[in-house]
Amino acid sequence: MTFQTQLWGAMAKGPQYTDASDAIRLLRVAVWFGPACFAMLSSCWYFMLNKGWISYVGFVFLLILNIPLTIAGILMIHRTVGATAVLMVKTMFADGDIPPPPTYPRQDVLIVQGKFAEAADWFRDHLRIEPGDHEARLQLAHLLEMRLNGYEEAERLYLEIRNAEPAANQYEQMRATNGLIDLYRKLGRTARLRVELARFVERYRGSALAAGAARELRELKEIDSTSGSRHSPT
């Protein structure tokens, strides 16, 4: 289906005045477009009358017709702008099929209260019921790393996302890789850090994040070469 077909299909549904914002947008179109449209149409009819192309009766009839024509123009502009905006958002976000990220209100409350271990237990219980919820796995890994020093479990969770079947989406996989990089950097595990940085550069080559990872990888190699030369026999 072409973009034009989708646009006309969305326009055919008409404006949906479900809240005050719809009415406000329509009012803005009416204020900005309505008077200008009416004036332009009236000028056009007067020009035709002045040229003798229409009679005075026809001129009066067209002036009366200005009102429904202006209203129709206002509604069409409102529909077109709204439908185009919706289709643009759908195009940017995979036709609107990406669901919003899940929320975990109980865990959030516990974290705010400083009950990090209890929040982690709730995440573990949730994952036993919903093993495919990688967002929960990412949040648990971050909680373990930042608040509970649970580095081994955090690493395992990040690797579970990478090796998940069915595979996690690209965004979740990238966040898992970033989590591993941060974890290895914090723990000083430079060998694993180099592996993850090289993996990130290879997978996301051409992006700004990959450029930053490549820069850090070069710095690590320079540090290794410098330290190696200091300990080499003379």
C-alpha positions as CSV (number, residue, x, y, z in Angstrom):
1,M,0.0,0.0,0.0
2,T,1.5,3.4,-1.0
3,F,1.8,6.3,1.3
4,Q,-0.8,8.3,-0.6
5,T,-3.3,5.4,-0.2
6,Q,-2.6,5.3,3.5
7,L,-3.0,9.0,3.8
8,W,-6.4,9.1,2.0
9,G,-7.5,6.1,4.1
10,A,-6.6,7.9,7.3
11,M,-8.3,11.1,6.0
12,A,-11.5,9.2,5.3
13,K,-12.0,8.5,9.0
14,G,-12.3,12.2,9.6
15,P,-11.1,14.2,12.6
16,Q,-11.7,12.5,16.0
17,Y,-12.7,15.1,18.5
18,T,-12.0,12.9,21.5
19,D,-10.5,15.6,23.8
20,A,-10.1,19.3,24.1
21,S,-6.8,19.3,22.1
22,D,-8.6,18.2,18.9
23,A,-11.0,21.1,19.2
24,I,-8.2,23.5,19.9
25,R,-6.3,22.4,16.8
26,L,-9.5,22.7,14.7
27,L,-10.1,26.2,16.1
28,R,-6.5,27.2,15.2
29,V,-7.0,26.1,11.6
30,A,-10.4,27.9,11.5
31,V,-8.8,31.1,12.8
32,W,-5.8,31.1,10.5
33,F,-7.3,29.6,7.4
34,G,-11.0,30.5,7.5
35,P,-10.9,34.3,7.0
36,A,-8.1,34.1,4.4
37,C,-10.0,31.4,2.4
38,F,-13.2,33.4,2.5
39,A,-11.4,36.6,1.4
40,M,-9.6,34.8,-1.5
41,L,-12.8,33.2,-2.7
42,S,-14.7,36.5,-2.5
43,S,-11.9,38.2,-4.5
44,C,-12.0,35.5,-7.1
45,W,-15.8,35.9,-7.5
46,Y,-15.5,39.7,-7.7
47,F,-12.8,39.4,-10.3
48,M,-15.1,37.2,-12.4
49,L,-18.0,39.6,-11.9
50,N,-15.8,42.5,-12.9
51,K,-14.7,40.7,-16.1
52,G,-18.3,40.0,-16.9
53,W,-17.8,36.2,-16.7
54,I,-20.7,35.8,-14.2
55,S,-23.9,37.7,-13.5
56,Y,-24.7,39.5,-10.3
57,V,-27.0,36.7,-9.2
58,G,-24.2,34.2,-9.8
59,F,-21.9,36.4,-7.8
60,V,-24.3,36.5,-4.8
61,F,-24.8,32.7,-5.1
62,L,-21.0,32.1,-5.0
63,L,-20.6,34.4,-2.0
64,I,-23.2,32.4,-0.2
65,L,-21.3,29.2,-1.3
66,N,-18.1,30.6,0.3
67,I,-19.4,29.5,3.7
68,P,-19.6,25.7,3.1
69,L,-16.5,25.9,0.9
70,T,-14.5,27.5,3.7
71,I,-15.8,25.0,6.3
72,A,-14.9,22.1,3.9
73,G,-11.4,23.6,3.5
74,I,-10.9,23.9,7.2
75,L,-11.9,20.3,7.9
76,M,-9.8,19.0,5.0
77,I,-6.7,20.8,6.3
78,H,-7.3,19.6,9.8
79,R,-7.7,16.0,8.5
80,T,-4.7,16.2,6.3
81,V,-2.3,17.6,9.0
82,G,-3.5,15.1,11.6
83,A,-3.4,12.1,9.3
84,T,0.1,13.1,8.0
85,A,1.4,13.5,11.6
86,V,0.0,10.1,12.6
87,L,1.5,8.4,9.6
88,M,4.9,10.0,10.1
89,V,5.0,8.7,13.7
90,K,3.9,5.3,12.5
91,T,6.6,5.3,9.9
92,M,9.3,6.3,12.4
93,F,8.2,3.7,14.9
94,A,7.6,0.7,12.7
95,D,4.0,1.6,11.8
96,G,3.0,2.0,15.5
97,D,3.5,-1.7,16.3
98,I,6.2,-1.2,18.9
99,P,4.4,-1.5,22.3
100,P,5.3,0.9,25.1
101,P,7.9,-0.5,27.5
102,P,6.4,-2.4,30.4
103,T,6.3,-0.8,33.8
104,Y,7.0,-2.3,37.2
105,P,5.2,-0.1,39.8
106,R,5.8,-2.4,42.8
107,Q,9.5,-2.6,42.1
108,D,9.7,1.1,41.4
109,V,8.2,1.9,44.8
110,L,10.6,-0.5,46.6
111,I,13.6,1.1,44.8
112,V,12.4,4.6,45.8
113,Q,12.1,3.3,49.4
114,G,15.7,2.0,49.3
115,K,14.6,-1.7,49.5
116,F,16.8,-2.8,46.7
117,A,17.1,-6.4,47.6
118,E,13.4,-6.8,47.9
119,A,12.9,-5.1,44.5
120,A,15.4,-7.5,43.0
121,D,13.4,-10.5,44.4
122,W,10.3,-9.1,42.8
123,F,12.1,-8.9,39.5
124,R,13.3,-12.5,39.9
125,D,9.8,-13.7,40.7
126,H,8.5,-11.8,37.6
127,L,11.1,-13.3,35.3
128,R,10.1,-16.8,36.5
129,I,6.6,-16.1,35.3
130,E,7.6,-14.0,32.3
131,P,11.0,-15.3,31.1
132,G,10.7,-13.4,27.8
133,D,10.5,-10.0,29.5
134,H,13.9,-8.7,28.6
135,E,13.1,-5.2,29.9
136,A,12.7,-6.7,33.4
137,R,15.9,-8.5,32.9
138,L,17.7,-5.3,32.0
139,Q,16.3,-3.4,34.9
140,L,17.2,-6.2,37.3
141,A,20.8,-6.3,36.0
142,H,21.1,-2.6,36.3
143,L,19.8,-2.7,39.9
144,L,22.2,-5.5,40.8
145,E,25.1,-3.7,39.4
146,M,24.4,-0.3,40.8
147,R,22.9,-1.0,44.2
148,L,23.6,-4.6,45.3
149,N,27.1,-5.4,43.9
150,G,25.6,-8.4,42.2
151,Y,28.0,-8.3,39.4
152,E,28.0,-12.0,38.5
153,E,24.2,-12.2,38.3
154,A,24.1,-9.0,36.3
155,E,26.6,-10.4,33.8
156,R,24.5,-13.6,33.5
157,L,21.4,-11.6,32.9
158,Y,23.0,-9.5,30.1
159,L,24.3,-12.7,28.5
160,E,20.9,-14.3,28.7
161,I,19.5,-11.4,26.7
162,R,22.2,-11.8,24.0
163,N,21.6,-15.6,23.7
164,A,17.8,-15.5,24.1
165,E,15.5,-17.7,22.0
166,P,13.6,-16.2,20.4
167,A,16.1,-13.4,20.0
168,A,15.6,-10.1,21.9
169,N,15.0,-7.0,19.7
170,Q,18.0,-4.9,18.6
171,Y,17.4,-2.2,21.1
172,E,17.4,-4.7,24.0
173,Q,20.5,-6.4,22.6
174,M,22.3,-3.1,22.3
175,R,21.4,-2.2,25.9
176,A,22.7,-5.6,27.1
177,T,26.0,-5.0,25.3
178,N,26.3,-1.5,26.8
179,G,25.5,-3.1,30.2
180,L,28.3,-5.6,29.8
181,I,30.7,-2.9,28.7
182,D,29.9,-0.7,31.7
183,L,30.2,-3.8,34.0
184,Y,33.6,-4.9,32.7
185,R,34.8,-1.3,32.9
186,K,33.8,-1.0,36.5
187,L,35.3,-4.4,37.4
188,G,38.5,-3.7,35.6
189,R,38.2,-6.8,33.4
190,T,40.0,-5.3,30.5
191,A,40.2,-8.5,28.5
192,R,36.4,-8.9,28.4
193,L,36.0,-5.2,28.0
194,R,38.1,-5.3,24.8
195,V,36.1,-8.2,23.4
196,E,32.8,-6.4,24.1
197,L,34.0,-3.1,22.6
198,A,35.2,-4.9,19.5
199,R,31.9,-6.7,19.2
200,F,30.0,-3.4,19.6
201,V,32.2,-1.6,16.9
202,E,31.7,-4.5,14.5
203,R,27.9,-4.7,15.0
204,Y,27.1,-0.9,15.0
205,R,29.8,0.3,12.7
206,G,29.2,3.8,11.3
207,S,27.2,5.0,14.3
208,A,28.4,7.6,16.8
209,L,28.3,5.0,19.6
210,A,30.5,2.7,17.6
211,A,33.0,5.5,17.0
212,G,33.2,6.1,20.8
213,A,33.7,2.4,21.4
214,A,36.4,2.2,18.8
215,R,38.2,5.2,20.4
216,E,38.1,3.5,23.8
217,L,39.3,0.2,22.3
218,R,42.3,2.0,20.8
219,E,43.1,3.7,24.1
220,L,43.1,0.3,25.9
221,K,45.4,-1.2,23.3
222,E,47.8,1.8,23.7
223,I,47.8,1.3,27.4
224,D,48.5,-2.4,27.0
225,S,51.4,-1.7,24.6
226,T,52.9,0.9,26.9
227,S,52.7,-1.3,30.0
228,G,54.1,-4.2,28.0
229,S,57.1,-2.1,26.8
230,R,57.8,-1.0,30.4
231,H,58.1,-4.7,31.5
232,S,60.0,-6.0,28.5
233,P,63.7,-6.8,29.0
234,T,66.2,-4.3,27.8
